[in-house]
Amino acid sequence: MSKNEILNYLEKKRNLTADLQNARHELYIANKNLVSIRKQFKKRLIWSIVVTVVVVGMDTGSIVKGILVLGCLALLGWVVAKRVQQGNQANQQINTANQKIADAQNQPSYIEGMADFPKKFYSYWTIDRLMHLVQENRATTLQDAFNVAEAQDFQNDQIALQQQNLAVAQSTNSMSKISAAANVFTAFNTRK
């Protein structure tokens, strides 16, 4: 196959995976919204509880205090109701995105396109990466593109493992410094 034939072939495969990629992106956004809603809820709930505790501890007349406590309880109720409403909306978005993913994966054209293509590489961004490898002349055949992409994946995995190991080593180093300082402090205190 020539370079243009390979690129056209990959372009067709990429187009077949576009709907699935769009659905996955919608799921990512929906999950991100749900996390944001949970964080907002925690902040609002904490502040509502703090305000309620402050109001309960106030030294005011019983009628004023009662009205303020009712107001705080209403605030707490509003915070919880708002969280339930937003959580339901976010869960609905997640369910819709999951359904779109399932629909995209069950499209006959998507399934047919997967038949003559390695499953490992059958995703929008991987095919896009294969196209760039061919365009940049880093691969002259489709098999070369697969091999280069696989080598890049292996290198990325190795780098990720090295970064994890570095983080563990840094954490261990930091904890050993703290432990050494605590031991010196303990030694001075027990010397007496």
C-alpha positions in Angstrom: 0.0 0.0 0.0 1.2 3.5 -0.7 1.3 6.2 1.8 -1.9 7.8 0.6 -3.7 4.5 0.5 -2.7 3.8 4.1 -3.8 7.3 5.2 -7.2 6.8 3.4 -7.6 3.4 5.0 -6.8 4.8 8.5 -9.1 7.9 7.9 -12.0 5.5 7.2 -11.3 3.6 10.4 -11.0 6.8 12.4 -14.3 8.0 11.1 -15.9 4.7 12.1 -14.7 5.2 15.7 -15.7 8.9 15.9 -19.1 8.4 17.4 -17.7 6.2 20.1 -15.0 8.7 20.9 -17.7 11.5 21.2 -19.7 9.4 23.5 -16.7 8.6 25.7 -16.0 12.3 25.8 -19.5 13.0 27.0 -19.1 10.4 29.7 -15.9 12.0 30.8 -17.6 15.4 31.1 -20.5 14.0 32.9 -18.2 12.2 35.5 -16.3 15.5 35.9 -19.5 17.3 36.6 -20.6 14.8 39.2 -17.2 15.1 41.0 -17.6 18.9 40.9 -21.1 18.7 42.3 -19.9 16.4 45.2 -17.1 18.9 46.1 -19.6 21.8 46.0 -22.0 19.9 48.2 -19.3 19.1 50.8 -18.3 22.8 51.0 -21.9 24.0 51.3 -22.8 21.3 53.9 -19.8 22.2 56.0 -20.6 25.9 55.9 -24.2 25.2 56.7 -23.3 23.1 59.7 -20.9 25.7 60.9 -23.5 28.5 60.7 -26.0 26.3 62.5 -23.6 25.5 65.3 -22.7 29.2 65.6 -26.4 30.2 65.7 -27.2 27.5 68.3 -24.4 28.7 70.5 -25.5 32.3 70.3 -26.7 34.1 73.4 -29.9 35.7 72.1 -33.5 35.7 73.0 -35.3 32.4 72.6 -37.6 33.7 69.8 -34.8 35.2 67.8 -32.7 32.1 68.3 -35.6 29.8 67.3 -36.1 31.8 64.1 -32.3 31.6 63.3 -32.2 27.9 64.0 -35.2 27.3 61.7 -33.4 29.4 59.0 -30.3 27.3 59.4 -32.3 24.1 59.2 -34.0 25.5 56.0 -30.5 26.3 54.6 -29.4 22.7 55.4 -32.5 21.4 53.7 -31.9 23.5 50.7 -28.3 22.3 50.4 -29.3 18.7 50.6 -32.2 19.2 48.1 -29.9 21.0 45.7 -27.4 18.2 45.9 -30.0 15.6 45.2 -31.3 17.5 42.2 -27.9 18.1 40.7 -26.8 14.6 41.5 -29.8 13.2 39.7 -29.1 15.4 36.7 -25.4 14.3 36.6 -26.4 10.6 37.0 -28.9 11.0 34.1 -26.1 12.5 32.0 -23.8 9.6 32.9 -26.5 7.1 32.0 -27.2 8.8 28.7 -23.5 8.8 27.8 -23.2 5.1 28.7 -26.1 4.4 26.5 -24.5 6.3 23.6 -21.3 4.3 24.1 -23.2 1.1 24.0 -25.1 2.3 20.9 -21.9 3.3 19.1 -20.2 0.0 19.9 -23.2 -1.9 18.5 -23.4 0.0 15.2 -22.9 -2.5 12.4 -20.4 -0.2 10.6 -18.3 0.0 13.8 -18.3 -3.8 14.2 -17.5 -4.4 10.5 -14.6 -1.9 10.7 -13.1 -3.9 13.7 -13.1 -7.1 11.7 -9.9 -6.4 9.7 -8.1 -4.2 12.3 -6.3 -5.1 15.5 -8.7 -4.5 18.4 -5.8 -3.0 20.5 -5.5 -0.2 18.0 -9.2 0.3 17.2 -9.9 3.6 18.8 -10.1 7.1 17.5 -7.0 8.6 19.1 -4.8 5.5 18.4 -5.8 5.5 14.8 -5.1 9.3 14.7 -1.7 8.5 16.2 -1.1 5.9 13.5 -2.0 8.4 10.8 0.6 10.9 12.2 3.3 8.2 12.2 2.6 7.5 8.5 2.4 11.2 7.7 5.7 12.0 9.4 7.3 9.1 7.5 8.1 7.3 10.8 6.3 4.3 9.4 6.1 3.3 5.7 3.6 0.4 6.1 0.7 -0.2 8.4 2.6 -2.9 10.2 5.4 -0.5 10.8 2.9 2.0 12.3 1.5 -0.7 14.6 5.0 -1.6 15.7 6.1 2.0 16.4 2.8 2.7 18.3 3.3 -0.4 20.4 6.9 0.6 21.2 5.7 4.1 22.2 3.1 2.5 24.4 5.7 0.4 26.1 8.0 3.4 26.6 5.2 5.4 28.1 4.4 2.5 30.5 8.0 2.3 31.5 8.2 6.1 32.1 5.0 5.9 34.2 6.5 3.1 36.3 9.7 5.2 36.8 7.7 8.2 37.9 5.8 6.0 40.4 9.0 4.6 41.7 10.5 8.1 42.0 7.4 9.3 44.0 7.7 6.3 46.4 11.4 7.0 46.9 10.8 10.7 47.5 8.0 9.9 50.0 10.3 7.4 51.8 13.1 10.0 51.9 10.7 12.6 53.3 9.3 10.2 56.0 12.9 9.1 57.0 13.8 12.8 57.6 10.7 13.3 59.7 11.5 10.1 61.6 15.1 11.1 62.2 14.0 14.5 63.5 11.5 12.8 65.9 14.2 10.4 67.1 16.5 13.3 67.9 13.7 15.1 69.8 12.9 11.9 71.7 16.6 11.3 72.6 16.9 14.8 74.0 13.7 14.4 76.1 14.6 11.0 77.5 18.2 12.0 78.3 17.1 13.9 81.5 
